[in-house]
Amino acid sequence: MCDLRRPAAGGMMDLAYVCEWEKWSKSTHCPSVPLACAWSCRNLIAFTMDLRSDDQDLTRMIHILDTEHPWDLHSIPSEHHEAITCLEWDQSGSRLLSADADGQIKCWSMADHLANSWESSVGSLVEGDPIVALSWLHNGVKLALHVEKSGASSFGEKFSRVKFSPSLTLFGGKPMEGWIAVTVSGLVTVSLLKPSGQVLTSTESLCRLRGRVALADIAFTGGGNIVVATADGSSASPVQFYKVCVSVVSEKCRIDTEILPSLFMRCTTDLNRKDKFPAITHLKFLARDMSEQVLLCASSQTSSIVECWSLRKEGLPVNNIFQQISPVGLALAFHDGSVHIVHRLSLQTMAVFYSSAAPRPVDEPAMKRPRTAGPAVHLKAMQLSWTSLALVGIDSHGKLSVLRLSPSMGHPLEVGLALRHLLFLLEYCMVTGYDWWDILLHVQPSMVQSLVEKLHEEYTRQTAALQQVLSTRILAMKASLCKLSPCTVTRVCDYHTKLFLIAISSTLKSLLRPHFLNTPDKSPGDRLTEICTKITDVDIDKVMINLKTEEFVLDMNTLQALQQLLQWVGDFVLYLLASLPNQGSLLRPGHSFLRDGTSLGMLRELMVVIRIWGLLKPSCLPVYTATSDTQDSMSLLFRLLTKLWICCRDEGPASEPDEALVDECCLLPSQLLIPSLDWLPASDGLVSRLQPKQPLRLQFGRAPTLPGSAATLQLDGLARAPGQPKIDHLRRLHLGACPTEECKACTRCGCVTMLKSPNRTTAVKQWEQRWIKNCLAVEGRGPDACVTSRASEEAPAFVQLGPQSTHHSPRTPRSLDHLHPEDRP
């Protein structure tokens, strides 16, 4: 039995959750051999598991899940006829390579940017030759983390672009996409993806005298070359290294190889241990872009040894980049069910996780340990997240376990220093665009307020240009942090709403066109902002006459199609003004907008645009329920909004609104019907429900009833109840209690939107195009992300909603991986 409540040694590593298969008959499912696992920068996990039919035929399955909803498993019948040996994500997290023991390689990509819809249209084949190592070609992007400068004000000092050449470039220096693989017979095969969709494939021997390759790994050098390390499985044989160069000559892929110096494991040169470890069981570079260091593991039936080898020129000091990074570790999974984190250089144990009920001392001799009744359940495959704060392991029964790894492995930290570590990694994700879900695993409710404040403080220190680039990303990050504490839950509503407001403003302004092509440099949207900022008149018509109204002319059908978005703007302005008398309540959604001059100015600009469009197409105006037929609701709201905006438009502390403005806002509920707003979509994610040292037991394919916390109970109170009619959160359309249209939802915030557009106007399509890859919760996140029953800018993912087809005593390490983002490409 696994003791799921037992923390790791020193509290540095503990179990977050496990996800198991439903109890099946032995004839249905079986763990694949070998078992492959991969973790993407979007925090999507792919792993293999075979499906056995009634007539004993095996279907090689690839399973993909989002770490926030691990029970929503998407299973792909891979059509591999032999065991899948390798899985490899690309740097965007939107494509996956799979390779098998018959030499077949498939490239899987998201269909319609949905994380639960995958298709394979390209691949390559080295017939009958099993693939033992696989990697995407390097794109030349490498970011260095300067840990010693974590206190610097500029992101440019903390994170810098390292000069690193792509494996192959197109005309103009653009990196060429493709993959490289090594086969068991000593062949190296490279496939290049041309922009036209054509695949160029070439195969070459690593050396003239080909031999069996039992183990191999691939790394890249800064000069654009590729290094391949191979071993035949015997510790008595050398570990060979080869340099591989890829080029395109006359529209054909060319591979050149060169033999590099080899090495023998140190344990084989020691006469006392020469025959103790007969087999090399693991071979791995520390990272894809660190070809100077390699890990080797040699084993016997009862013990094993791990060696770390570094390559450097004699007489020269270690390069500065290696002196600057903090100590990193290695993750080792042993046959007795334990997971060890060891120092990369000294190989001393920094933390241990025991899956068995009774953890044993690390230094206890193997002969003193009692024998168990049967073989221990152990992790057969492991993979670290891209920030190395979480570790996923698949055991011999197909159970998935996710472990938290402390950012200060082996060094207990004060709360202040722990906050600095988490803040540094959040900034890293903000700059790279990687998903930060694994960082949230370590954020306690008491940390949220400080992290949000410090994150904002660091953001304001950046240049104006960089702030503009990161503006939506930091809002999404703040929203995800505030979900973790009951004291900050209502801020999630404000951040979510501000993201939506920014999106509407930028889209509507982009529809404005200059009346003459040879106009000055400023666009109509810029002139609108300038005039609305300069003219502080409370009369909307007096502001409007200062604009060139011909720049606002749009097609009548377009204006009507935008009515739902314009209605949301009008409803939100009315809600904010009506809530002004209750401004003292921090727990009221929308509170932060009452002191946000930038957002109020944005709303004021949109009210002017809506007023002009209403003259062209009155039916596109927001609809208000007023007590008087003669009341001009738009003018009234603009007048009150302008007064409020004047109080906080200047930099510095906002002035208090005068009593006359508050009194007028108090009268609004008697003049207009105040709308109820949908603040947040319902979200069933688990990161806000995870508790320290209380791991969750989950089951694939079955949505759990997760324990609620103070924060999640408040979140649920701000979202629509399950039985209420659903709404398209991005189009602001009502879908009814049981929508008939296919929908997709965000894996992070739960936003639901229709999969296919009901509109045909160009303007609305432009709005919808914004959400093909992303959602509000991840607007600005790096590489891509959406799934068909959940949604996200380039990181996690949308998913399609609806029914889915799912189709020591021995101390030998069974899986090995390395730690910390410094080692990640």
N, C-alpha and C positions, 0 to 999 in steps of 0.2 A: 504494500500500500504506500502511496506517496503522501507525505505530510505536506499539504499545500500551505499550511500556515507557518512553517518554519522558515525564518529569515535566513539570508545568507550570512556568512561569517563577517562580523564587524558591521552588519547592516548595509554593506556595499552593494549587495545584489539580492533581489527578492522577486518573487513570482507575482506578476500583475494579473494574468488570467491564463486559463487553459481552455482549449476548444477541442472537443472529442467528437468522434463519429457516433451516430446512433448505433445501438447494439445490432449488429448485422450477423447473418449466417456466414460461416466461413467460406461459403462458395460464392459470395457476392463481392466483397472488397478484400483487397490484400495490399499491404505496403509494397511499393515498387523497390526493386533491388537492381542497381543502387538507387538511393533516394536523393533527389535534387531539390534545392531550395534557393530562392533569390528574393531580395528585398529592394524595392525601388525607392528613388528619392521622393516619390509621392506617398510613401508608406503603403504601397500595395505589395502583398506577399504572394509569390507563386511557388507552388510545390507540386510534386508528383505523387500520384496514388493510382494504382491499377484497379480496374473493374473486371471481375470475372463473371461471364455469362453462365447460363445453365449448362451449356455444352462445353464448359471449361475453356472457352476462348477468352483471351485477355485483351482488354481495351486500355491502351496507355492514356491515362487522363492527366491533364494539367489543371490544377485548381488555383484560382486567383481570388484573393479576398482583400478587403480594406481593413486595416487594423482597428478602425473605429467601429466597424460592424463585422466582426469575424464570422458571425453565424451566416451572413449573406454570402455564401460561397458560390462562385461561378465556376462550373466545371466544363472543360473543353475536351471533347474526344480528339486527341492530337493527331490521329491517323499515323502515328509512329508504329511500325511493326515490331520493333525491338525495344528493349528497355531504354528509357530516356536517361542519358548520362549527364547532361549539362543544361542549366537554365541561366540566362544572362539578360538583365535589363539594360536598356540604353540609358544615356544620361538624362533624357527627358521623362523617363518612366512610362512612356506611352507605347513602347515596342519591346517585345520579348523574343529572345532567341531560344530555341530548343534543339537539342542534338541527341542522337540515339546511337545504339550499338551496331547499327547497320550503315553508319556513315551519312545519314540523312540529317540535314539542318533545315529548320523552318523558321521563318520570321513572322511573328504574330504582331498585329497592330490593332488598335482600338477602332471599332466600327462606329462612325458618327461620334467619336470622342466619348464613348460610354465604357465605363470600367467593367461592365458585365456583358460586353458584346465584343468578341474578338474574331479576327479572320486572318488567315494566312494566304497571301497571294504570291509570295516569292520564297525562294530557298535555294539550296544547293545539295549535291550528293557526291560522296566518295563511296561508291557502291561496295558494300561488304567490309568496310574498314571502320571499326568503331571509333567514335570521337571521344578523346580523353581530355581535351581542353578547348575552351571556346571563349571568344571575347569580341566585343565591338571594336572597330578601329578607333583610335583616339582622335578626338576632334580639336585638340590643341588648347582646350580650355582647362586651366588649372589655377586655383585660387589658394594662396598661401595664407594661413592664419598665424598672426604674430601674437602669441599668447602673452608674451612679456609686455606688449603694448595694449593690453586689454583696457587700460585706463585712459588711452588716448581719446581725444575728442572726435577726430575724423575717422570715418570708416575706411578711408584710403590708407590710413596708417595701420589699422587693425587687420585689414584684408587687402592683399595686393595681388595683382595678376602676375603669375610667373611666366617667364618666357618659355613657351613649350610649343614645339612644332607639331602639327597634325601628322598622322601616319601617311596621309596622301592628300594633296590639294588639287582642286579644280582651277580653271583659269581665273585669275584674280585673287587667288589665295584662299578661296572658300574650301573648307575641309570636305573631302569626299567620304560619303558614308559607306559602310560595309562591315564585314566581319572576317575574323581569322580563326582557324581551328587546327588542331593537331590530332592526328590519328594514331592508332595503336601500332601501325606498321612503320611509323616514322615519317609520314607525309605531313606537309603543311599546306592547307588549302585556304585561299583568300577569295572572297566574293565582294565585288564592288557594286554599289547601287548608283546607277547613273540617273541624272535628273529626269531623263525620259522614261524611267521605269525599267530600263533594261538592266540585266544583271551580268556582269563580267566575272567569270570564275576561272581561277588558275590553280593548279596543284603542282607541288615540287617536293623533292626529297630534302629533308633537313641536312643530310650529308650523303656522300657517295655510298658509304657502307651503312645501309639501313639496318636497324635492329629493333627489337620489340620495345615499345614505349608503354609502360604500365601507368606512369604518372607524368603529368606535364602541367605547366602553368605558363601564362603569358603576361608580359609587362612591357611598358613603353618608355622610351628615353626622350629627353628634351629635344634631341636633334631630329626626331621623327622616325627613328628606327624602332624595331620591335625585338625584344629579347624573349627567347623561348627556353625554358628549363625542362629537362626530361630526365627520367630515371626508369630503369627496367624492373624495379621492384626489389632488387637484391642490394643489400648494404655493402656487399663486396665489390659492386660495380660502381663506377664513377657517376656523379650527377653531371650531365652534359648541359652546356649552354650554347645557344646559337643566336646570331644576329640575323634578322630577316628584314629585308628592304622591299617595299612594294612600289611599283611604278606602273604607268600606263604607256605603252609603246604601240603606235599604230592601231589604236582602238582595242588593244588587247592588254590584259592584266599580266604583268611580269613579276616574278618573285626571284630575288637573289638571296642566297643564304651564305653564312660564314660561320665557321666553328670558332667558339670562344673558349677560354681556359675552363677546365672542368675541376671538380673537387671530389674528395672522398669524405664521408662523414667522419668526424673526429673519433666517434666511438669505435670505428673499425681500425683506427691506427693505434689504439690502446690495446696492448697484448692481453691485459686482464679482461677486457670486454669485447674482444674481437669477434667472438662467436655468440655473444649474449643477445644481440639484436640482429637477427638474420635478414629481416625484411624492412624496406622503406615503405611506409604506409601512407605518408602524406608529404606533399611538396607544394609550397605556396609562397608567392612573393608577398611582401608586406602590403603592397598596394599595387594597383595596375600601373601607376606612374612612379613607382619606386623600384626600379630594376636592380638597385644596388644592394638590396637586402632580401634574403630568401629564408624561409623556414623549412626545416626538414624534420621528420619524425620517423624513427626506426623502432620496431616493436618485435616482441616475442609473444608467446602465449600468456606470459604472466607479468610482463613489465614493458616499459617503453621509455624512450628518451627523445627530447625535443632539442634541436640545435638551431641557433639563429646565426646565419653567415652574412657578413657585410663585405662588400667589394669597395676598395679604395686604393688610390695610388700611393705607393710607399713614399714616405718623406713629406707628405702633405698633410696639413691638419684637416680634421673633418669639416666639411662645408658648413657655413654659418647656418644654413637652413635647418641642419640636423641639430645644431647646438641650441636653437631657439625653441623648438617645439617641446612641449611638456612630455614627461614620460608616458609612453603608451603601452598598452598591454596586449596580450593574446588571450583568446578564449579557447579552452581545451575541454572537450567532452569525453569522459572516460566510460569504459564499459560497465563500471559499477553504478552508473547513473548520476555521477557527480559532474559538475561543471566548474572548472577552475579558471580564474583570471590571473595570468602571470605577467610579470614585468617583461617588456620586450627584450631588454638587454641582459638583465641578471637572471631572468626566468624564475624569480622568486614569486611565490603565491601571494596575490594581493586580496583575493576574495574567493570564496567557495560557495556553491549552491548544491545542496543535497536533495535529491528527489526521493531518497529513501527515508524511512521514518526515523532512523537513528543515525545522525551524522557522526562520522568517525574522525579522529585526529588525522590531519594530513600526513604526519610523520609516522603513523602507526604501520609497522611492518606488515607486508601482505600475508605472511604465514600466520600472524596472530588473529587475523580477521576470520570470524566464523563463516562457514559456507552457507549460502542461502539455499532455499529449497529449489530454486530454479534460476535460470539466467535473469539478471537484473534488466529492467526496462531502461534503456539508455537512448540518448539523442543520437540519431544517425546522420543528421544534417543540421547545421547551424548557419545563421547569417545575421550580421549586425545591421542595424539601421544606419542611415547615412550620417547621423551625428554620433553614432556609437553610444547612445544612451539607452538602447534597448536591444535585446537579443531574442531571436526567434529560434526555436528548436523543434524538430520533428522527431518523435521517438519511434521505436521499432514497432509500435502498434498504430502508428499514424496519427497520434495525438499531437496537437500543436500547443506549444507553451511559449508565452512571451514573458521575458524577464526584464526588470528594470536594472540598469547599470548606473551606478553613481558617477556623476561627472568628475568626482575627485577620487577615483578608485585608489584605495589603499591609504587615503589621507583624510581622516575625519575633519570636517570643516565647521567653522562657526556659521551662523545663519547669514551674516553679512557677506562672507566669502562665497558661500553657496549661491547667494543671489547674484553675485558678480559672474560666477561660472554660467548660470542659466541665462543671464542677460547677454553675455558674450555669444552664446550659442544661438539665442534668438536673433541677435544682430546678424550672425552668420547666415541664418535662414532668410532674413530680410534681404540681404544682399544677393544671395544665390538664387532665391526663389524656391528653395527646397521646402517641403512640408515640415511643419514643426510639431506634429502630433507626439512624437517620442519625447520631446522636451516637456510637453505638458504632463507627462507621466510623473515628473519629479516636482511639479509645482504644488505646494500646499496652499490651502485657502488663505493662510496668514501672509503668504508671500505676494499675493496677487496685486494688492494696492501698491506695494513698493516697486514691483516689476513694471507695472503700467506707467507709473510716474517716471521711473528711471529710463524706460524705453522712450517715452516722449521727450525727456530731457536730452537724451543722446540724439534723437531724431532732429530736434531743433538746432543742434550744433552743426548740422550738415549744410552744404551749400544749397541755395534756393533751387538749383536745377535738380540736384539729387533728391531733395525733399519732394519735388513734384513727381519724380519717378516712383518714389516709395510711398506716396501719400495714401493710396488705397491699400497697399500691403500692410502698413502699420495699423490701419483701422481694423483690418481683418484679424491681425495678430492680437490687438487689444481686445477685440470681441471674444476671441477664443479663450483668452486668459480670464476675462471677467466672468465667464460661465462657471469658473471653478470656485467662486466664493459667493456666499449669500449676500455679502455686503456690496457687491458690485454687479449683481445680476441685471439690474435695470439699465446699467450702462450698455449692456449687450444690445438692447433695443436701440439706443441712441447711435451706437457705432454702425449697426446694421442699416438703420434709416439713413445715416449720413452717406454710406456707400451707395445706397439707392438714389439719393438726391444728387450726388456727384455724377452718377451714370446718366440720370435724366438730363441734368444741365448740359453736360458735354454733348449728348446726342441731339438735343433740341437746338443748341447753338450751331452744331455742325450742319443743320438743315438750312441755315441762313446763307444766302448767296448775294454777293455784290451785284448791284444793278448794272454796273459797267465793268468790263474785264480789266481795264487799265486803272483800277482804283489804287489808293495808297496801300502801304504794307499791312496795315491793320485789317483784320477780318471783321465782318459784321458782328461776330460774337465778342471780339475784343472791344469794338466801339460801344457795344451795348453795355459792357462792364464799366468802361470808362465814364460814359454819360450817367449811368445810374449811380456811380460812386460820387460824381461831381455834383449832381443835382439832388438836393436833399428835400425837395418839395414833397409834401404828403399827398398831393393831388396826382393821381396816376395819369390823368389826361395831360397834365402839364409836363410830366416826364416824357410821355409818349410823343409829344409834338417835336421834341428835340432829336428824334430818331428819323432815319430815312426809311419810311415805312415800306417803300418798294423792295427793300432787301428782305422783308418778312413775308413776301407773297409766296404762298404754296398752293399746290393743287387742292381742290376741295375734298377729294377722296382721302388725300393724305391727312388733312386736318381732322377729318372725322375719325380716321383710324387711330389718331393719337389721343382721342378723347379720354380713354381710361387712364393714361399717364397724366394728362392735365388735371383730371379729376383728383388723382392722388395728391398732386401738388396743392390744389385748392383745399382739400380736406385736411392736409397736414398743417397748412398755415392757420386754418380755423382752429384746429386742436391746440396748436401752440399758444395762440393768443388767449383762448379760453382757459388755458392752464396757468397763465401768468399770475393770477391771484394766489395760486397755490405753489408759487415758485420756491417756497422754503422747503418743500419736501424733496429730499434727494432720492427717495425711492419711487418717484413718479417718472415714468418714461417720458423723454423729451426734455428733461430738466436742463441738460447741458446746452441745448440749442438756445435757451433764453439768454445765454451769455456768450454766444458764439457769433461774433460779428460777421465772420466770413460766410457761414451757412445762412444767416439771416439776409445778407446781401445777395446771396445766390437765389434765395426764395423771392426776394424783391425783384430781381431781374426776370425771373420766370413769370411772375405775375404781370409784368409789363408785356412780355412776349405773348402771354395768353390773352391779354386785353386786345392786342393788335389782331391776333388771329381770330378773336371773337367777332371783330368787325367784318372779317371776310366770311366767316362761317359760324354764325351764332350757336349752332348745335354742338360745336366742339368745346364750348365753355363748360367749366365745372358747374354742376347742378347743386344748388343749395335749397334747403327748405326754410323759407323765411316767413315771419309772422306778418310782414307787410308786402303787398304786391309792388309798391313803388320804391322799395329800398334797393339801392345799388350795392349789392353785397361785395363785389370786387373792389369798388372804391373804398368801402368801409374797411375791409380787411387790409388793403394796401396802406391806408392812412395809419392804422394802428401798427402794422408791421414796420413802417418807416420810422415811427416814433420809437419803437423798441430797438430798431437797428441803430438809430442815432446814439442810443445810450451805450452801445458797446462796439461801435465801428472802429474806434481808434485803438491803437496798441496800448497795453497797460490795463489796469483794473477797470472793469466796466462800472459805469455809474448806475445808481438805482433808478428804475423807472419812476416817473412822478406819479403822484396819487391820482391825478386826472386820468392818466393812461390805464392805471389799474382799475379805476372805477368803470371806465368804458369797457374794459375786458370783462369785468364782472357782469355787465349787461348783455354780453354776447349770447349766453344760453337763452335769454328771453327774446332775442332777435332772430337767431339762426339755430337750427337743429345741429348739435355738436355730433359729428360722426364718431363711431367706434372704429379704431384702427387695428389692423392685424399687425401687431408689432413683430412677432417672431413666428416662423414656421415651426411645427412640432418636430422635435429631433429626438431620436432614440439612441444617440451615441453613448458610448460607455466611458469615455475618458473622464467626464465629470462625475461619474458614479464609482470610480475605482477608489478604494480606500487603502492606505498603507498597511501592509502585512495582512490584508484580507482579500486574497485572490478570488476571482470569480470562476466558477465552473460553467462553461458554455457548451452548446452542442451545435454542430454544423447543421444548417438547414432549419433550425428552430429558433425563432425570435424569443429571447428570454424576457422574463419579468424582472427587470433590474432593480436593485435596491435604490430607493430615493435618498437624496441628501437634502440639506436645507437649500442649497443652490438649485438643485434640479426641481424641487417642488415649486420654487419661485419661477423658474423658467417655464414650467408646465402651466402656471397660472397666467403667463403672458402669451401663450400660444392657443390656437383654436383647439377645443376639445375634440377627441376622436370622432364623435358622432355628428359634429357640425359640418355643414357644406364646405367642400374644399375650394381653394382659390389658387389660380395660377399666380404665383408670387412675383413673377417677372413681367407678365403682361397685364396684371391686375384684372383678370377675368375670373368670374365665378364659374366653377366647374360642376357644382352640384354635389350632393352627398355621395353619389356613385358615378364618377366620371366615366364617360364612354370613350373618350379619347385616350390614346396612349400617352403616358406621361413619364418624365424622368425626374429624379430628385437628387439633391446634393448629399454626398456622404458626410459632410461636415455640419452644415446648418439645417438640412432638411428641406430647403426650398424646393417646391414642386412646380414644374412647368410642363406644358404640352410638348411632346416630342416633335410634332409636325405643326408648322405655322398655319393658322387659319386665315392669315392676312396675305395680300398680294401686293400691297403698296411698297414702294422702294424704301420709304422712310421707316416703316415698321420693320421691314426686313433688316435694315441697318441696325435697329435696336436689338432685334433677335440675334443678329450675327454676333453681337457682343457676348452672348451667353451660350454659344455653341460649345466652347471649351470650358467656360468658367461659370462660377456663381458668385453671389455677393460675398459669401463667407470666405472665398479664396481668391477674390479679385486681386490680381497682382501676385499671386503665388507663382512660383517659378515654373518649371517645365510643363504642364497640361493637367487636366483632371476632371473627369466626369464619369458617371455610371448610370445605367438605365433605371435604377430605382433610387438614385441619390444624385447631387450636382456640384461643380467648382470652377481662377485664371490658370495657371498651368501647374497643378500639383496633384491633389487627390482627385475626386472625380464625380461625374454624374453616373447614375445607374438607372436603367429602365425599370419602371414600376410594373408590377403585374407578375403573372406566373412565369417562372424561369425554368429552363430545362437544366438539370444537374446530373446532367449525365455524370593496479594495487592488488588485492587478490585480483583479478585481472585489472591492470591499470592502462590498458591500451586505448589511446584516444580514438574515438570513432568520428569525431568531427572537430574542425579547427577553423578559427577565424581571428581577425585582428581588429583593434579598437581605434576609436577617436577620429574625428573629421580631418585631422591633419594628414591622415593616410588616404583619404578619399580623393578620387580625381575631381 
